[in-house]
Amino acid sequence: MATTLSRPFIFNTPKSPPTISRPLMPLPCSYNRIKKPSLHVTNNTLNIPTSTAPFQQTDFASRFAPDKPRKGADIIVEALERQGVTTVFAYPGGASIEIHQSLTRSNIRSILPRHEQGGIFAAEGYARSSGTPGVCLVSSGPGVTNIMTGLMDAYSDSIPILAITGQVSQKLLGTDAFQETPVVEVTRYMTKHNYLVLDVDDIPRIIKEAFFLATSGRPGPVLIDIPVDVQLELAVPNWNQPCKLPSCISSLPKEPDELALRQTLKLIVESKNPVLCVGGGCLNSSEELRKFVGLTGIPVTCTTMGLGLFPCTDELCLRMVGMFGTVYANYAVNECDLLLAAGVRFNERMTSKLEDFATRAKIVHIDIDSNEIGKVKLPDVSICADAKLVFNRMNMILESKGVGFMFDFSAWREELHEQKKKYPFSYKTFGEEIPPQYAIQILNELTDDEETIISTGVGQHQMWAIQFYMYKRARQLLTSSGFGSMGFGLPAAMGAAVANPGAIVVDIDGDGSFIMNLQELAAIKAENIPVKILQINNQYLGMNVEYEDRYFEANRANSFLGDPVRKSEIFPDMLKFAEACGIPAARVTKKKDVRAAIQLMLETPGPYLLDVMVSYQEHVVPMIPYDKSFKDTILEDDGRALH
């Protein structure tokens, strides 16, 4: 059976695979030795060099004598330490308890989330905010299935995660044992690479490979499934094993093609209305990107993942493009004659109706993943390379031309400036009612710096956080972009606060999204993690209400979150959840009290919950309806006006 995917699988065919009575599909394996192969699946083509991984600590001081046998669990933990891991988000169970015991003897901080999904979202928040891999540990069975949303979320947004999962003993594999799950098969489509470790001697190499794979090329989640008997087996580890994935084809970053770079620069010289659009593939390229914009004067727009790469406060910044983007960003893409797209996927939230997207423009697509180039939108020039290398090399070429090599896009910039003045983000105020946009604006004013980190859940509040908070650097906004996972905001903020001690971390959340992982309030309190929660509470699933208003004559279908018997009462009372966990909390219901309430939240030491009550009739605008074009942009509406 042939399967076509954007990120193809590369399989090894085992000569004599281990016996599994009911496999979902044939298992690939990579042999280390004849006696016991460790299984692995890769979902990206990568060639791993035989040298040590980039995070390897060569001067590590082990707690064990070099020739002393130790349990596989101890080898796992020391391998993590050797990779520079300082924090693991770990929920224990029968199939992983040995690793937890080993963690107590290490220097790694082990944080107990109150749900496995909270743990992997926290690992994501750690990785998204720091740029280094986040690590989570769970047990077998439901422990594994509970992290699958997080794995897919990390896969969608290309976030480097290492998930370690306990598994039943090898002799029980395929017997439908208690809490057995065929992890390799069920996580195949949501990981960049995964392993089933069947030989304790493979552990040092596999963990080294896992970190390399998670961070090299296009980043992504890697999973290592480790049976209990492997965790218990005694061995003397060989820390100098080379990485080896002989079945993988090299797709590591190469130097950008010089001809393509010069073609790109030629197109820029010839253009009158160029636009640069940057996405998550540029997260490590912010410095080079800003220099490129300084040299060329090209206006910049971005995807959700690219927010902050170029400061929202800069006059050349057009902010986010797409369905809920600015009118002027969408205008720029609609009218441009050259679109430089770097690290973006051209998904439907960015392009809306594809055949009407950037129809006047020649397109240059820069991406590290060759599978993305031409997948959705066919470019005129393609550059398959790391965006950091591309911008750096183009900057060198531009600088070598000297001051005589100048661009003049002043007329185009003035045209866009007029669009900015004509179509700013705005909202209406109704008496003492709190506009949700206003609360976020005040937060932005009170945290006007580059150090504050914002996380969000998914829904209306997410879009308002994108529209009304001014991001100034990469990795300042943490949001579930590609997969849209509700419940992401609170645990992601927890992970970000751990990775960035001293930073102000605020979870801008909605009541519907927040309640999905509110159990992490207990973890935040127990670990004294100073997360601030600005909850935009409208008692409804706001984005659903918005669609019901527009397309279903306001017929409510499971979108009300309150008590149907006492609709006028606030339900559930989020302050009582916070009180139960010993977290200070307050509620604000009038616009005049918002500034003081947010100021108090920010000044209160430790975690804090501020419940901001808003109307459920507010809509997110501007908005391009699904499969419509820029010309169909909705500029104003809300539930009050429609119904």
C-alpha positions in Angstrom: 0.0 0.0 0.0 1.4 3.4 -1.0 0.9 6.4 1.3 1.6 10.0 0.2 2.4 12.4 3.0 4.0 15.8 3.1 6.7 14.5 5.4 7.4 11.0 4.1 8.2 8.0 6.2 11.5 6.2 5.8 11.4 2.6 7.0 14.0 -0.1 7.5 12.7 -3.6 6.9 13.9 -5.9 9.7 15.5 -9.3 8.9 14.0 -11.0 11.9 11.6 -8.7 13.8 10.6 -9.5 17.4 7.4 -11.5 17.7 4.3 -9.4 18.2 1.0 -11.2 18.0 -1.2 -8.3 16.9 0.7 -5.5 15.3 -1.2 -2.7 13.6 1.3 -2.6 10.8 4.8 -4.0 10.1 7.3 -2.6 12.5 10.6 -1.1 11.2 13.8 -1.7 13.1 17.4 -0.6 13.0 19.9 -3.2 14.2 22.5 -2.4 16.8 23.3 -6.0 17.3 21.7 -9.3 16.2 20.5 -10.3 19.6 18.0 -7.5 20.2 17.2 -4.7 17.8 15.8 -1.4 19.0 12.9 -0.4 16.8 12.6 3.1 15.3 10.5 5.0 12.9 11.4 8.2 11.3 8.9 10.7 9.9 11.6 13.0 8.3 14.6 12.2 6.2 17.7 13.0 8.2 21.3 11.8 8.1 22.8 11.7 11.6 26.6 12.1 11.7 28.7 9.8 13.7 30.0 12.5 15.9 28.2 13.3 19.2 25.1 15.3 19.3 25.5 19.1 19.8 24.2 19.1 23.4 26.6 16.4 24.6 28.5 17.3 27.8 32.1 16.0 27.4 33.1 16.9 31.0 30.2 15.3 32.8 30.9 14.0 36.3 28.9 10.8 36.7 27.7 9.5 40.1 28.8 6.0 39.1 32.3 4.6 38.7 33.0 4.1 35.0 32.9 0.3 35.2 30.0 0.0 37.7 26.8 -1.6 36.3 23.7 0.4 36.9 20.0 0.1 36.0 18.7 1.1 32.6 16.6 3.8 34.4 19.8 5.3 35.8 21.4 5.3 32.3 18.3 7.1 30.9 18.5 9.8 33.6 22.3 10.3 33.2 21.9 10.4 29.4 19.5 13.2 29.9 21.9 15.0 32.2 24.6 14.6 29.7 22.4 16.4 27.1 22.1 19.4 29.4 18.5 18.6 30.6 17.7 20.5 33.9 13.9 20.0 34.0 11.5 17.2 33.2 7.7 17.3 33.4 7.0 13.9 34.7 3.8 12.0 35.7 4.5 8.6 37.3 3.0 5.2 36.7 3.8 1.6 37.0 5.8 1.4 33.7 7.9 4.5 34.4 8.3 4.4 38.2 11.9 3.2 38.0 12.9 6.3 36.0 11.2 8.5 38.5 13.2 6.8 41.3 16.4 7.5 39.3 15.3 11.2 38.9 15.3 11.6 42.7 19.0 10.8 42.7 19.8 13.3 39.9 20.2 17.1 39.6 17.2 17.3 37.2 14.2 19.1 38.5 11.2 16.9 38.1 7.9 18.8 38.0 4.7 16.9 38.6 1.9 18.1 36.3 -1.6 17.1 37.4 -2.4 15.5 34.0 -0.1 14.1 31.3 -1.5 16.5 28.7 -0.5 19.3 31.1 3.0 17.8 31.2 3.6 17.8 27.5 2.1 21.2 27.0 4.4 22.5 29.7 7.3 20.8 27.9 6.1 22.7 24.8 6.0 26.0 26.6 9.5 25.3 27.8 10.8 24.6 24.3 8.8 27.4 22.5 10.1 30.0 24.9 13.7 28.9 25.2 14.4 27.3 21.9 15.8 24.2 23.7 14.0 20.8 23.8 11.4 20.3 26.4 11.2 16.9 28.1 8.2 15.0 29.4 8.0 11.6 31.0 4.8 9.4 31.3 3.8 5.9 31.9 2.3 3.3 29.5 -1.3 3.0 28.3 -3.4 6.0 29.2 -0.3 7.9 30.1 0.9 7.7 26.5 -2.6 8.3 25.0 -3.0 11.4 27.2 0.1 13.1 25.6 -0.9 12.5 22.0 -2.6 15.9 21.5 0.6 17.5 22.7 2.7 15.4 20.3 0.5 16.4 17.4 0.6 20.0 18.5 4.4 20.0 18.6 4.5 18.3 15.3 2.2 20.8 13.7 4.3 23.8 14.9 7.7 22.1 14.6 8.6 22.3 18.3 11.5 20.2 19.7 10.1 17.9 22.3 11.4 14.6 23.8 8.7 12.4 25.2 9.9 9.4 27.2 7.2 6.7 27.8 7.2 3.6 29.9 6.1 0.4 28.3 5.2 -3.1 29.5 8.0 -5.7 29.6 9.1 -7.1 26.3 7.7 -10.6 27.0 4.2 -9.0 27.3 4.3 -7.0 24.1 1.5 -8.0 21.8 -0.5 -9.8 24.5 -2.9 -7.1 25.4 -1.3 -6.7 28.7 -2.5 -4.2 31.3 -1.9 -0.7 30.1 -0.1 -1.9 27.0 -0.3 0.4 24.0 1.4 -0.1 20.6 3.2 3.3 21.0 5.4 3.1 17.9 2.4 2.6 15.7 -0.1 5.0 17.2 2.4 7.9 17.5 4.0 7.3 14.1 1.9 10.1 12.4 2.5 12.6 15.2 6.3 12.4 15.8 9.3 13.3 13.7 10.9 10.1 15.0 10.1 7.4 17.5 11.9 4.5 19.1 11.1 1.3 21.0 14.2 0.5 23.1 14.7 -3.3 23.3 18.4 -3.3 24.4 19.7 -1.4 27.4 23.0 -0.8 25.7 21.2 1.3 23.1 20.0 3.9 25.5 23.0 6.3 25.4 23.0 6.3 21.6 19.2 6.6 21.2 18.9 9.5 23.6 21.8 11.3 21.9 20.1 10.7 18.5 16.7 11.9 19.9 18.1 15.3 20.9 19.8 15.7 17.6 16.7 14.7 15.6 14.4 17.0 17.7 16.5 20.1 17.0 18.2 19.5 13.6 16.6 20.4 10.2 13.0 21.1 10.8 12.5 20.6 14.6 9.8 18.3 16.0 8.8 15.9 18.7 10.7 12.6 19.2 9.4 9.8 21.4 11.3 7.0 23.1 9.3 4.0 24.4 11.1 2.0 27.0 9.9 -1.3 28.4 10.1 -2.0 32.2 12.6 -4.8 31.9 15.0 -2.6 29.9 14.7 0.0 32.7 15.6 -2.7 35.3 18.4 -4.4 33.4 21.9 -3.8 34.7 24.6 -2.5 32.3 27.8 -0.5 32.0 26.9 2.3 29.5 29.1 3.2 26.6 28.8 7.0 26.3 30.9 7.2 23.2 28.6 5.3 20.9 28.2 7.0 17.5 24.8 8.1 16.3 23.7 5.9 13.4 20.6 6.0 11.3 21.8 4.3 8.1 18.4 4.2 6.5 17.9 8.0 6.4 18.6 10.2 3.5 20.4 13.5 4.3 18.2 16.5 4.4 20.1 18.5 6.9 20.5 22.3 6.2 22.8 23.0 3.3 24.3 26.3 2.2 21.7 28.2 0.2 22.0 28.0 -3.6 23.9 31.1 -4.7 22.1 31.3 -8.0 18.7 31.3 -6.3 19.9 34.0 -3.9 21.0 36.3 -6.7 17.7 35.6 -8.6 15.9 36.7 -5.4 17.9 39.9 -5.1 17.3 40.6 -8.8 13.5 40.2 -8.3 13.7 42.6 -5.3 15.6 45.2 -7.5 12.9 44.9 -10.2 9.9 45.0 -7.9 8.0 48.1 -6.8 5.7 46.6 -4.1 7.6 43.8 -2.3 6.4 42.2 0.9 8.3 39.8 3.2 6.2 37.2 5.1 7.9 35.3 7.9 6.8 32.3 9.9 7.9 29.8 12.5 10.7 28.6 10.3 12.5 31.9 11.1 12.4 31.7 14.9 16.1 31.4 15.0 16.7 34.0 12.3 15.4 37.2 13.9 18.7 39.1 14.0 19.5 38.3 10.3 15.9 39.1 9.3 15.9 42.5 11.0 19.2 43.3 9.3 17.8 42.3 5.9 14.8 44.6 6.4 17.1 47.4 7.5 19.1 47.0 4.3 16.2 46.7 1.9 13.3 48.6 3.5 10.8 45.9 2.6 7.6 45.9 4.7 7.2 42.8 6.9 4.1 40.7 7.7 4.0 37.4 9.5 2.1 34.3 10.4 0.9 33.5 14.0 4.2 31.6 14.6 6.2 34.5 13.3 4.8 37.2 15.6 7.6 39.1 17.3 10.3 38.1 14.8 10.1 41.7 13.6 8.8 44.2 16.3 5.1 45.0 16.0 6.0 48.6 17.0 8.3 49.1 13.9 6.8 51.3 11.2 7.7 48.6 8.6 5.7 45.9 10.5 2.3 45.0 9.0 1.7 42.4 11.7 -0.2 39.2 11.0 -1.6 38.1 7.7 -4.5 35.8 7.1 -8.0 35.1 8.4 -7.8 37.2 11.5 -4.8 39.4 10.4 -4.7 43.1 9.9 -6.5 44.6 6.9 -3.2 46.3 5.8 -1.2 43.0 5.9 -3.8 41.3 3.7 -3.9 44.4 1.5 -0.2 44.3 1.1 -0.2 40.6 0.1 -3.1 41.2 -2.3 -1.4 44.1 -4.0 2.3 43.2 -3.9 4.3 42.3 -7.0 6.8 40.2 -5.0 6.2 38.0 -2.0 9.2 36.7 -0.1 7.9 33.9 2.0 10.3 32.5 4.6 9.5 29.7 7.0 5.8 29.6 6.2 3.5 26.8 5.1 0.9 28.7 3.1 -1.9 27.0 5.1 -5.5 28.0 4.6 -5.5 30.3 7.7 -2.8 32.3 6.0 -4.0 32.3 2.4 -7.8 32.0 2.8 -9.1 31.3 -0.8 -5.8 30.0 -2.3 -6.6 30.9 -6.0 -7.1 34.6 -4.9 -4.0 34.8 -2.8 -1.1 37.0 -4.0 -2.2 36.7 -7.6 -0.2 39.7 -8.7 3.0 38.5 -7.1 6.1 36.5 -8.0 6.8 34.3 -5.1 10.1 33.3 -3.5 9.7 30.5 -1.0 12.4 29.9 1.6 12.1 26.8 3.7 14.3 24.3 5.4 11.9 21.5 4.5 11.8 20.6 0.8 8.4 19.0 1.3 6.8 22.4 2.0 8.1 24.1 -1.1 5.4 23.9 -3.8 3.1 21.8 -1.7 0.4 24.5 -1.6 1.6 27.4 -3.6 4.0 27.1 -6.5 6.9 29.6 -6.1 8.8 31.3 -8.9 12.1 30.8 -7.0 12.6 28.2 -4.3 15.4 28.2 -1.7 15.6 25.0 0.4 17.9 26.0 3.3 17.9 27.4 6.8 16.4 30.9 6.7 19.2 32.1 9.0 21.8 31.1 6.4 19.7 32.6 3.6 19.2 36.0 5.2 22.8 36.1 6.4 24.1 35.4 2.9 21.8 37.9 1.2 22.9 40.5 3.8 26.5 39.8 2.9 25.8 40.3 -0.8 23.9 43.5 -0.2 26.6 44.9 2.0 29.2 44.0 -0.6 27.4 46.2 -3.1 28.0 49.3 -0.8 25.8 52.3 -0.4 25.2 52.6 -4.2 23.1 49.4 -4.1 19.9 51.0 -2.6 16.2 50.3 -2.8 13.4 52.9 -2.9 10.1 51.5 -1.8 9.0 54.8 -0.2 5.8 55.1 -2.4 4.8 51.6 -1.5 5.4 52.1 2.2 3.4 55.3 2.1 0.5 53.4 0.4 0.6 50.8 3.2 0.9 53.6 5.9 -2.4 55.0 4.6 -4.0 51.6 4.9 -2.7 51.4 8.5 -4.4 54.7 9.3 -7.6 53.7 7.5 -8.0 50.3 9.1 -6.5 50.1 12.6 -7.6 47.5 15.1 -10.6 48.9 16.9 -13.5 47.9 19.2 -16.6 49.5 20.6 -17.4 50.2 24.3 -20.9 49.7 25.7 -21.3 51.5 29.1 -19.4 49.8 31.9 -19.0 46.6 30.0 -15.4 45.5 29.6 -14.3 45.1 26.0 -11.9 42.0 25.9 -9.6 43.9 23.6 -9.3 46.7 26.1 -8.1 44.3 28.9 -5.4 43.1 26.6 -4.4 46.6 25.6 -4.0 47.5 29.3 -1.9 44.4 29.9 0.3 45.5 26.9 0.7 49.0 28.4 1.7 47.6 31.8 4.2 45.1 30.5 5.8 47.2 27.8 9.0 45.3 27.5 10.7 42.4 25.6 10.9 40.1 28.6 7.3 39.4 29.2 6.0 36.1 27.8 2.4 35.6 26.7 0.8 32.3 26.3 -2.8 31.7 25.2 -5.4 29.0 24.9 -7.4 28.7 21.7 -10.4 30.7 20.7 -11.5 34.4 20.5 -9.1 35.4 23.3 -6.2 34.0 21.3 -7.0 36.2 18.3 -7.4 39.3 20.5 -4.1 38.5 22.2 -2.6 38.4 18.7 -4.3 41.6 17.6 -3.9 43.8 20.7 -0.6 42.9 22.3 2.5 44.3 20.7 5.1 41.6 20.4 8.7 42.8 20.2 10.8 39.6 19.9 10.8 36.1 18.8 9.4 33.5 21.2 7.4 36.1 23.2 4.1 34.6 22.1 3.4 31.0 22.9 0.2 29.7 21.2 -1.1 26.5 19.6 -1.1 27.7 16.0 -1.3 24.7 13.6 -3.3 22.3 15.7 -5.4 24.7 17.8 -5.3 22.8 21.0 -7.7 24.2 23.7 -6.2 23.8 27.2 -2.7 24.8 25.9 -2.3 28.2 27.6 -2.0 27.4 31.4 0.5 24.5 31.2 2.5 26.2 28.4 2.8 29.3 30.7 4.0 26.9 33.4 6.8 25.5 31.2 7.8 29.0 30.0 8.1 30.3 33.6 10.3 27.4 34.5 12.5 28.0 31.4 12.7 31.7 32.0 13.0 32.5 35.7 12.5 36.1 36.5 10.4 36.8 33.4 6.7 37.9 33.7 4.7 35.1 32.2 1.0 35.8 31.5 -1.6 33.2 30.3 -4.3 35.1 28.4 -7.0 32.5 28.4 -10.7 32.0 27.7 -12.9 30.2 30.2 -13.6 27.4 27.8 -10.0 26.8 27.1 -8.8 27.4 30.6 -11.1 24.8 32.2 -9.6 22.0 30.1 -6.4 22.0 32.1 -7.2 24.1 35.2 -5.9 21.2 37.3 -2.4 22.6 36.6 -3.2 25.4 39.1 -2.3 22.8 41.7 1.1 22.1 40.0 1.8 25.9 39.7 1.1 26.4 43.4 3.0 23.3 44.6 6.0 24.3 42.5 5.6 28.1 43.3 5.7 28.9 39.6 4.7 32.6 39.2 2.3 32.4 36.3 -0.3 35.2 35.9 -3.6 34.2 34.4 -5.7 36.9 32.6 -8.9 35.0 32.0 -11.3 36.5 29.4 -14.6 35.0 30.7 -17.7 35.3 28.6 -19.4 32.1 29.9 -19.5 30.7 26.3 -17.3 29.0 23.7 -16.9 32.4 22.0 -15.7 31.3 18.6 -18.6 28.9 18.3 -21.0 31.6 19.3 -19.5 33.9 16.7 -20.1 31.2 14.0 -23.6 30.6 15.3 -24.3 34.3 15.1 -23.1 34.5 11.5 -24.3 31.3 10.0 -26.9 29.7 12.2 -29.1 32.7 13.2 -27.7 32.6 16.8 -29.0 29.1 17.4 -27.0 27.9 20.4 -25.7 24.4 20.2 -23.6 23.3 23.2 -21.8 26.7 23.2 -23.0 27.9 26.6 -20.7 27.0 29.5 -22.7 28.3 32.4 -25.5 26.8 34.5 -28.6 26.4 32.3 -30.9 26.7 35.3 -29.3 29.9 36.6 -28.0 31.6 33.5 -27.5 35.0 35.1 -24.9 33.6 37.6 -21.2 33.2 36.9 -20.6 29.4 36.5 -18.3 27.8 37.3 -16.8 30.2 39.8 -13.1 30.2 38.7 -12.1 32.1 41.8 -13.1 29.1 43.9 -10.8 26.8 41.9 -8.0 29.2 42.5 -8.9 29.4 46.2 -8.9 25.6 46.5 -5.3 25.6 45.3 -4.2 28.5 47.5 -3.8 30.9 44.6 -4.9 34.6 45.0 -7.6 35.6 42.6 -9.9 38.5 41.8 -12.8 39.3 39.4 -13.3 42.5 37.5 -16.7 43.4 35.9 -16.4 47.1 35.1 -14.1 48.8 32.6 -13.0 51.5 35.0 -11.5 48.9 37.3 -9.5 47.0 34.7 -6.2 48.8 35.0 -5.9 48.7 38.7 -6.9 45.0 38.7 -4.2 44.0 36.2 -1.6 46.1 38.0 -2.4 44.3 41.2 -2.1 40.9 39.4 1.3 41.8 38.1 2.6 43.1 41.4 1.4 40.2 43.5 4.2 37.7 44.1 3.7 34.2 42.7 0.8 32.9 40.7 -2.4 34.9 40.3 -5.8 34.6 38.6 -7.7 37.6 37.3 -11.2 36.8 36.0 -12.3 39.5 33.5 -16.0 39.3 32.7 -16.9 40.3 29.1 -19.8 40.0 26.8 -20.4 36.8 24.8 -21.7 38.9 21.9 -18.3 40.3 21.0 -16.8 39.1 17.6 -13.3 39.0 16.3 -12.8 41.4 13.5 -11.4 42.0 10.9 -12.0 38.5 9.6 -11.8 36.8 6.2 -14.5 34.1 6.1 -13.3 30.6 5.3 -12.6 30.1 1.6 -13.2 33.7 0.8 -10.8 36.4 -0.4 -9.4 39.7 0.9 -12.3 41.6 -0.8 -14.7 39.7 1.4 -13.2 40.9 4.7 -15.7 41.5 7.5 -14.7 44.8 9.1 -17.4 45.2 11.7 -20.0 43.0 13.4 -21.0 41.5 16.7 -23.9 39.5 18.1 -25.7 42.6 19.3 -25.9 43.9 15.7 -26.6 40.6 14.0 -29.3 39.3 16.4 
